Amino acid sequence: MGITDDALGSTLVDARGVGATIDDEVLLSPTDVAVGAGSALAVRGRNGSGKTTLLRILSGRLRPSSGHATIAGRAVDDRDRAIRRSVSALIGTPAFAPDLTVREHLRYISTTWGVTGDAADDASDELLEALHLDALSRRFAHELSSGQSQLFALATALVRPFDVLILDEPEQRLDAERRTVVADRVNVAKAGGAAVVFASHNAELIERIADESITVEAP
């Protein structure tokens, strides 16, 4: 863990009245969020209601037009290395290097965040096995099926150290069995003390992961 080593049980993610307006278009009405260490918040809402915008604000990828958001009391800003170190987010499809295999990608990400040597190998292999991707470890990203690609994208967010995990509809393109795999792995992160915020339309996934939920209404 990083900036929140002593924060287990406390509020890690705190947003007060965060909203977003771009070119006079309201993307997100003012919204409050509070998520503690070791707990998960599901963000519900219809398409276009602002769920992804909220997640972008909480991850530091979008500056809110109103309100403010903090991680362990620190203003959310992705230019702040401590925030980048603390928050791992899967919002949209990440870019994959064409010359790296699935395993090499995960090892590279681990190394980038300070997990090196055998520890990086072990973290990558353990995660691939947990997500049922171990048989695909030598494939390139473009050789994966749609569902496999979604699990691999999730793996890139999970393999690095983090205190806060933010996921935008992690169930996309996954069948019921794979959604169970995702839920189990996210719950491992919760058990390790991470605060989780995820947007989802899937009631079963929400039931398996979330401790609380909010509904974002369309502006």
N, C-alpha and C positions, 0 to 999 in steps of 0.2 A: 504494500500500500504506500501512498505518497503523502499528500498534504493532510490526510485524514487518519493518520495512524491511531490517534486517541479518540476517534469519533464514534466507535461502535455503539449503536443504540441512539445516537443523536441525529438531528436533522442534517443531512448532507446537502440535499438539493432544496433550495428555497427560492421561489419566484413569487413576486408580489405585483399583481396588476400588469403582467407583461402582455404587450400587444404589438402588432406590426401593421404598418400602413406604408405602401409603396405607390407613388404616383397617384395619390388620393384614393387608392383601392385598399380597403381594409382586408388584410389577410388573416388576422387573428384579433378577436376582441379581447380586452383585458382579462387575463386568466391568472389564478393563483395555483401554485404547486408546492407541496412540501413532502419530501420523501426521506425517510430515515435510513440509516445503515442497516443492511440485512433485510430490507423490505422492498416491495415492488409496487409501482403504480401503473395501472393500465389507463391509457388515454383512448376514449371512445369518441365516435362522432362520424357523421356522414362524410363522404368524399367532398373535399372543398371546404370543410369546416375549419381548417387551420391546424390539424393534428401535426402534420409534418413541419409547419412553420414553428409551432411550439417546441418541437424537438430540436429544430435548428437553433432556436434561441437558447435552449438549455445546454446545448453542446458548444455554444460560443461561435457558431457559424453564421449567425445573424444577430445583429444588434437590435434590440427591441426599440420600437418607436415610443413606447411608454413603459413605465414600471422598471423593475430591475430583477436580476437573477444572480444568485450566489451558489457556490459550491463550498461547503464548510466555512461559510462566512466570507469567502473570497469572490470578488466580482467575476462573473463568467466572461472570459475573453480568450479566444483561441490563440492570441498573440502572447499570452502568458504561458510559459512552459509548464509551470506548476499545474495549470488547468488542463493543458494538453496531456500531461502525464496522468492526471487524475481521471479524465473522462475518455471512455472509448465509445464510439458511436458508429452504428451502421444505419446510414440514411441514404437511400439510393444504392446503386450498384457501384462498388469500388472499382478503380482501374487496376487491371492485372498486367504484370509484365509478361510479354509473350514468350520470353526465353527462360522463365522460371517454372519449375514444376509446382504442384500443389504443396508438397512438403517444403520445397525451397522457399516458397512465398512465406509460409508460416515461420520458418526458421529466421528468415530475413527480418520479419516484423519483430520477432522476439529479440533479436540482436539489436535492432534499432532502439528498443526500450530497455536495454541493459541486461537482458538475459542471454548469456553467451555460453559457448562450449557445449558440454554434454547437457546442461540444463535446458538450452534452447532445443536440442534434439529431443529430449524427453518431453518437454512441454508440447512440442509439435506432434509427436507420435501419440501421446496420450489423448490429445484433443481429436486427432484424426480417428482414433479408435472409438472414442466416445460418440462422435457424430457419424459413425459408420462410413468413414471415408478412407480408412486405412488401405483398402485395396486399390484406391485411386491415387495414392500418394505420388506416383511417378508420372502421372498425366499432367498435361498442360491445361490451363484454365479453359481454353477454347475447346477442349475435348470432353468437357463435362456436359451432362444433360442439364435441363433447366432446374430441376429439383436439386441436383448435385451442386450446381453453381450457387444456389441459394444457401445451402449448408456450408459451402466453402466460404462464401462471403461472411456468413456468421462466424466461421472459424477465425477469419482475419481480425474480427473485433474481440474475440474471446481469448486469443493466444497471448496478447500483451497484458502487462499489469494495468490495473485500473481500480478506481474506487467507485466510479459511477458508470453504469452501462446503459446506453440509450439505443433503442432499436425501433425502427420504423417498419411495422408490419412484417415481423420475422417469419410469419407463416406463409408468405407468398410462395406459390407454386409447390407447396409441400402437401403430401397426403397425410392422413391421420397418424400413421406410424411415425413418419418423420417429424410431425408436430410434437409428438410425445418425446422424441429424442431432443428436440429443441427445448421443450419445457424442462426436461430433466437437467440439461446442461445450464440453463439460466438459473435454475434453483441451486445448482452448485455454487454459482457466483453469489447468489443471495446468502447462502450458508457461510460463505467466506467473508461476509460483511459488506458486500457491495450494495449500493442503492441502484435499483433498476427502474427505468421509465421506458415503457414501450407502448406504441400505438398498435391497435389490433382491431380487426372486425370479427375475430374468431372467439366465440363464447367459451369454447372448451379450453383454448390456450389461456384465456384470461382467468378462468377458474383454476387452472393448474398453477399459475404463476403469481397472480396479483393478490396483494393484501388489501388494496383499495383501488378504486377507479374514479375517474372524472369523465364527464361528457363535455366535449367542446362543441359549442353551438356555432352554426354558420353565421358570419357577420351580417 
